[in-house]
Amino acid sequence: MNLPTRDRGRRPAPHGPGSRLDEHLETSRLAQHQADRWLISGSLLIGTAALGFFGLPLFLRGVWLLRKAARDGLTVRPMLVTLIGYLVIIDAAINTVGWALDTVANHTLLARVLLNGWGNMFDAGYFWHYNELLIGGAAGPGEKAMEVGMILTVFTMRIAAGIGFLQMKRWGHQWMIITCWMGVLIWCVYVFNMTMYADVRFAGVVLPVVGWWLYDIFYITPFLAIPYLHSVNREIFSD
């Protein structure tokens, strides 16, 4: 039977397994993209430290969307990969923003309020002889070397590794392992530096040693990723 002129050259819409797979993958991609928009927005706000309370609801909304997509049978990124990747990025961003403020924006009103207020509450290293060194900001011994060194190396590397990890790239997984172990070294060095100059950093603050440990616990959370990174099936990550 001849088709009408307007229908010639057209192919009937496919209804086989291939089309259903394509539709499933496209739906999964859109669901993953929608969740990531909320997760990224929340992470950006949490990473500034000052706006963390506004970012947390957005981040939790993204987690809920991702879990809903997984329950609906869509092919989305594993939840553990998502949580570890974003946690590492947030950890690096908080350090980078805080230390960048202290290094290059130490005369701004924002830095004076946040860093001096932080020093008055927890760590007098951000209150003691502020803006009296060649490079302004905190004057605690060892602080400036760690700020400059870590911003230019580990924390930028960690953000890049986290992005690759969330994209399920093998190089992202490998660099997550490297930067998380480097984070263990950083944490040990920083705690030692704090302890050596305890008379400077914990004197006259509202919440001394106990308060510092309460907020510092957050910085050991990327360490919890190390067992997973070493034990996960690496085949789930692609080149």
N, C-alpha and C positions, 0 to 999 in steps of 0.2 A: 504494500500500500504506500502510495506516495504521500509524504508529509506536506502540509501547507507550506507555501513559500517562506513565510515568516519563521517557521520552525526548522527549516533546513539548516544543517550544520550544527544544530544544538544537540548536546548529549544529555541523556536523562541523568538526573541527580543520582549519585552513587548511594547505595544503601548497604554496602557490604561491611565486613569487619574493619577494613582499612579506614573507611569514613568514620566509623564509630570511634576508632582509636584516635584519629585526628581531632575529632570533636572533644574527646576526653582530655587529650593533651592541651588543647586550646583553653578549655574550661579550667584546667588545673593551673595553666600559666597565668590566666587572669586572676584566679583566686590568690596565687602566690604574690602577684604584683600588688593586689589590693592590700594584703596583709603587710607586705614590706613597706608600703607607703606609710602606714600607721607606725610600724616599728622604727623606721628611719626617722620620722618626725619626733617620736618620743625619745629616741636615742640622742638626737641633736640637742634637745632641750635638757635631758639629763646630763649630757656631756659638758654643759656649761656650768654645772654644779649649782649655780644660783637659781636656775629655773627648773630644777629637777622635779619639784612637786607638780609642775604643770606637765612635764614630759611623761611621768609614770602612768597616768591614765591612758595616754595615747599608746604607750608601749603595751600595756595590758590589753588594750583593744585589739592591737595587732596579733598578740598571742592568742586571743580568743578566736579571731578570724581564722588563724592558721589551724587551730585545733578543730574548728568546725569543718574546715575543708577536708582535713584528714578523716574525720568521722563520716563525712559524706562520700568517702572512697576516692577522693581526688589524689593525684600524684603530686605531692608537695614536698618541700624540704623537711627532713626529720626535725622534730621539735628540739632535740638535744643539740643538734648542729646550730639551729637558730639561736637558742639561748646562749650557748658558749660563744658563738661569733659576735653577737651584739654585746654580751657582757664584756668581752675583751676590748671591743671598740670603745665602749663607754668608759671603761677603766683607763684606757690610754688617753681618751679625750679629756677626761677630768684632770688628769695630771698635766697634759699639754696646756690646757686653758689656764689652769691655776699658776703654773710656773711661767708661762708666757706673760701673764699679767704682772707677776713679780719682777720679771727680767726687763721687759720693755715698756710696761705701762704703769710703773710704780708711782708716778706722780699724779695719775688720774684719780678722780674722786671715787670711782668704782673700786679701784684697787685699794685705796686707803681705807675705805669702809669695810670691804670684804676681808682683806688680808690682816689689817689691824684688829678688826673684830674677831677674826678667827684666832689670831695670836692671843688676844685677851681671854678667849674662852678656853683654848686647848693647848696651843703650842706657842710659847713666847719667842720662838725663833722667828716668827713673823711680826714681832712687836718690839723686840730688843734692838736698839740702835738702827732703826729703820732708815733707809736711804742715806747711810753714812759711808758706804763703800764706794770704790771707783765705779762699779756697776750697782745702780740703786736697787732698792728693795730690801729683802731680808739680808741681815748681816751675820747670821749664824755661821760658824766655821763649817766648811764642807758643803753648805747648802748650795752656793752658787755653782760649784763644779758639777754637782749632781743635776742641777736644773738644766744647765747648758748641754751637758753631755747626754742626758736622757732624752731631752726634747729632740735633739738632732739625730739620735740613733734609735733607741729601743721603741719609744712611743709612736713615732711615725711608722717604723717597721711593723709595729703591732697593729696599727690601724689598717695598713695595706694588707697584712696577713689575714685580718678579720674579714675584709671585703672579699678576698680570694676564697676564703673558707666558706663564706655564705654563698658564693657562686659555685660551690662544690668542686673547686679546682684542686688538683693534687699539690701544686706549689703552695696554695693557701694552707693546706693541711700541714705541709712540711715546715713552713715558716711559723705557723702557730706553735708547733712544738718548740722551735728554736727560741721564739720570743717569750714563751711562757717560762722556759727554763732561765732565760735572761732575767725575767721578772722575779724569780726566786732570788737570784743574786742581788738585784736592786733592793729588794725588800730587806734582805739580811744586812746589806751595807747601810741602808737608811736607819734601821733599828739600832745598829751599832753606833752610828753617828749621833742619834738621839740620846742614847745611853751615856756616851762619853761626855756629852755636854748637857747633862740633865740639870745642872745648876743654872744653866742659861735658859733652857727651853721649857722647864717645868716650874719655874719660880714665879709666884704671884699670879697664876692663872686660875680661872674659876674651877675648871675640871682638869687637874694635872694628869698624872700617869694613867689613872683609870679611864678618864675621858679620852685620852689619846688612843688607848687600845680599843675603846669602843668604836671609834670611827675607822681605825686602821685595820680592823678585821675585814672591812670591805676589800681592801687591797690584796688580801690573800685568796680571794675567791677565784681568780684565774688559775691558781695552782690546782684547784679541783678539776680543771680540764685536762691536766697532764695524764692521769691514768686513762681517761677516755681516748685521748689523742694517740696514745701508744697501743691501745687495744682494739680500736675500731677497725673494721674491715676497710682497707684502703681502696678497694675496688669501687666503692661507692663514689670516689672522687675521680674526676676525669682530667685528662691532659688539656 
